Amino acid sequence: MKKCVLLFLLVAPIWGFSQAVTPTLLGHWHDETIIPAFFANPYHDVWGITLHETEYGIITSTRGVHVFDLDHISDNFEPVASGEGTDQGNIISHRDAKTYQHYLYCVADEGQSALQIFDLSDLPNSIEMVYESDEFVRTAHNIWIDEANARLYLAGGNGFTLRVLSLENPEQPALLASFPNANLQIPYVHDLYVQDNIGFLSVAFEGLWVVDFNDPANVALVGTMTSYPQQGYNHSGWLSDDGNYFYLCDETHGMDVKIVDVQDFLEMRVVSTMDAQSAPTQIPHNVIPQDDLLYVSYYYDGLQVFDVSNPEFPRRVAAYDTYNGPDEDYFAGAWGVYVMPSGRSLISDMNSGFYVFDVIDLPPNTSLTPNSTAIDLCVNQSTTFSVLVGEDFSGPVSITTAGTDANLEVQLSSNSAQPGEVLEVSVTALAEGFGQMTLNADDGTTQSQISITSSITGLPPAATPQAPGDGAVNVLLSPFFFWTNGNSMLSKRLELSTLGGSDFESGVFYETSQVTNSHALPIELDENTTYYWRIVTNGECGDTFSAISSFTTRMVSSSYEVADQTIEVYPNPTSEKLFIAFENAPTQPVIIQWYNSAGVLVKEEQMSGLESVLELATETLPQGLYWLRLSGNGVIKAERIVIER
C-alpha cells in the first residue's frame, strides 16, 4: 500500500516572486455579430502562416475562418479575408485549422461538417475554398499536419480515433490509414503532435502514447506514459526544439503543465511542472514553444509565458489576462496560442476574440524557482525538491524559511547560495491541515520570496461499528452489518473473527472490502457463539482500524426457514404503511428488522407466516432512510426504504 498523503505546493505570486512582465498588445479583434456556441464562445482555435514575406494570423469561429495581416496592424484591426465553414452557428463549439504550403485545412467537431481546404495564395486580397468533402471525415476535433512528410492527421473523429491522409496532392487528400484497426487499437485521440513520422498522442485519461507512423499500414507503438504526477485529461502537447522534452497540458482544473523527458520512449517521465500562479481552478489548454520560451493559452488566465531554457526549473516570465471574468470550475477565456517566426504571439480567447502581442523581453531572474508545484508526502514523512537561485542576483544570496507555518518543518541544504546554484529543500509534514512554507532570498540589494501553500492529510478517520451492537446477543446466524463511514469515498474492509483483543487477527475467517457502509453476511454462523468484528478504512497513508465489537448468535429453537422466492416491498417511498408480498406464503414466522441510516436497529417484530401479504405500520418511524431486513433461519431480503411525510 502506498504510504503517503498529498502535499500540494501551489506557488502563490507574493511580492518579488513571479517577476512576470506584461506583453505589449499590438492588436485585438472581436466581432459581436458572430453567434456564440454553448460555452458562450464565438471563437475557437488560432494559427499563423507566412506568405509573400508577410505574417498572417488565423482564428476560427462558429462562422468559419478569419485571416489577419500582422505586418499592417492599425486601430481599425479587421480580417483581410474570411471563409465560411461547412456548418455554422451555435452548434459549432470547436473548429480547428492548420496550414500546409499555401493551403489552410479546416474541420469542425460538430454539425454537418466536412474537411475544407482554402487556397491562401492570393492574400491579402482573398482566400478561395478549393475542396469541401466529408469523404474522409464529417466531424473531427483536431488536425495536425506533418509538413515535412506531406501528411494530415485527423484526431477525435466521428467513427474513428485517428485518420492519416496524404497531401501529395494538397487539393486532393488521399486516405493512408484509419485507427483503431487490427494493427493497433489506438484509444480516443484528443490531439497530437507529429515530427519525422513519430506521433505524440494525447489520449485523454489514457495519458501519452508515442506511435511510429513511418509505414501507415504497419504502425508501431513505441512508448507510453499512462501514469504521471498530477495526471488529468491529457489534452494536447508540443515537442521541444531539440526533441528531448514534450510539453504536456492536462485540461483538468488545478493540474499544472508538465515538462516530460522523452529521450527514451520506454522511460518517459515528468521532470518539472509549472502553472499560472492563480486560483485552484486554473486550467491550461494549449502550448507552443519557441526560442526557449513556452507560450500557453491558460483559459481564465489568458496568455502565460515560461522560460524553459532549464527544463527542470521553468520560470514564469510573462502574462496577459485576456478574460475579465472570474476563475471558475468551467471553461472560458484563452483557447488557442501560436507564435510567429518574428516572435509575435497570438491568442484566441473563446469569448473575446483575437489578440496579437509583441515580442517579449525577458525580465531579470532574481527569484527562487522550484522544480515542482505538487509533492506527495505523508504526515511525519519527508520529501525533497529543488530550488534554482536566479542567475541575475548581484552576489551571494541569503536564504531563510522565516514565515513558514508550525505544521511544516523545512530544512535547506544551505542557507547561502550563489546565483544560478540549485538548493535542495526538505519538507516534513508535522500535522494535518493547511500550512504555508516560505522561502526568502536576499542578496543585499534585491529581495525575493516564494510562498507555497500546503494541504496535508493524515490517516483516514475511523469508521464506527453500529450493528450488531457491541455485546449484542440473540443475533441472527447471518447478521446484517452496519457502520458509519469516516470517509464515504474510501474502501472499507469488514473483518470477522472468532477471537477478540490482541488475538483478533489470528482468528479472522471472513473479510470483504467495499465502499458502502453495510454488508449482508452471505454465510451462516454457528448458533450460540460469540464473534468479533471491526472495520478497516483503507487510505493512501495507511489503514485506520475501528474498535472491535462482539456479538453472540442466537440459539435456534425453532425453524424460521423461508423458501427462496420473489418478494415485493411497496410502496417505496412510503408514509404510513408498507406491504410485503410473497410469491409463496411462508410456512414459518418472519423476523422483520428496521435499521436507520446510521446502522442502528430501531425496531424489530416477528410476524406469523401463512400469509402472502404482510402489512407493516410505519407511522411511528421518523421520516428518513432505513434498511428493512427480512429473515428466517438465514437472510432472505434486505432493502432500502424511504419514509417521507
Order of alpha helices (4+ residues) and beta strands (2+ residues): beta-beta-beta-beta-beta-beta-beta-beta-beta-beta-beta-beta-beta-beta-beta-beta-beta-beta-beta-beta-beta-beta-beta-beta-beta-beta-beta-beta-beta-beta-beta-beta-beta-beta-beta-beta-beta-beta-beta-beta-beta-beta-beta-beta-beta-beta-beta-beta-beta-beta-beta-beta-beta-beta-beta
